[in-house]
Amino acid sequence: GINAEYMGYTRLRSQMAAEGTTEEYTLKTKAGEVKKSSIGFSGDAEVKYPNGDTFDGHFENGIREGKGKYIFASQDEYDGNFKANLKDGIGKMTYKPKGEFKGEYYGYWSK
């Protein structure tokens, strides 16, 4: 994981699941079609990854692009824009309490 600094606290930050890998997972399109990966998919879909993370948002050619909501298995969540599978632009990161701290970050994300 990656250490993230937030309001004076350091915690291990969850990493997002990778797209375009050979590992299968469940992708359900808004039309109800079920796929085993996002490879080559463009449009809106809900995804459940093997690590317990979920994503509800837009894909372009198999990559998270545009608006979406990503919920980590830890229940931390990011709601905002994506570019090349990463948080990008304006978004909100909500950290769920785990005995360390809880809070939200509204801001601009970039690589």
Residue pairs with C-beta under 8 A, 6 or more apart in sequence:
1 12
1 13
1 14
1 15
2 12
2 13
2 15
3 10
3 11
3 12
3 13
4 10
4 11
4 12
4 13
6 95
6 101
6 103
6 105
7 101
7 103
9 100
9 101
11 95
11 98
11 100
11 101
14 53
14 72
14 73
14 74
14 76
16 53
16 70
16 72
16 85
16 86
17 25
17 49
17 50
17 51
17 53
17 55
18 85
19 37
19 38
19 39
19 59
19 62
19 63
19 64
19 85
20 37
20 38
20 39
20 62
20 63
21 37
23 37
23 50
24 36
24 37
24 50
25 36
25 37
25 47
25 48
25 49
25 50
26 34
26 35
26 36
26 47
26 48
27 34
27 35
27 36
27 37
27 38
27 41
27 45
27 46
27 47
28 34
28 35
28 45
28 46
28 47
29 35
29 41
29 43
29 44
29 45
30 43
30 44
30 45
35 41
35 45
37 62
38 45
38 47
38 59
38 62
38 63
39 62
40 61
40 62
41 59
41 61
41 62
42 59
42 60
42 61
42 62
43 58
43 59
44 57
44 58
44 59
45 56
45 57
45 59
46 54
46 55
46 56
47 54
47 55
47 56
48 54
49 55
51 73
52 72
52 73
53 70
53 71
53 72
53 73
54 70
54 71
55 64
55 68
55 69
55 70
55 71
56 68
56 69
57 64
57 66
57 67
57 68
57 69
57 70
57 82
58 64
58 65
58 66
58 67
58 68
58 82
59 65
60 66
63 84
63 85
64 70
64 82
64 84
64 85
64 86
65 82
65 83
65 84
66 81
66 82
67 80
67 81
67 82
68 79
68 80
68 81
68 82
69 77
69 78
69 79
70 77
70 78
70 79
70 82
71 77
74 96
74 98
75 96
76 93
76 94
76 95
76 96
77 93
77 94
77 96
78 87
78 91
78 92
78 93
78 94
79 91
79 92
79 94
80 87
80 89
80 90
80 91
80 92
80 109
81 87
81 88
81 89
81 90
81 91
81 109
82 88
83 89
86 109
86 111
87 93
87 109
88 109
88 110
88 111
89 108
89 109
89 110
90 106
90 107
90 108
90 109
91 106
91 107
91 109
92 104
92 105
92 106
93 104
93 105
94 103
94 104
95 101
95 102
95 103
95 104
95 105
96 102
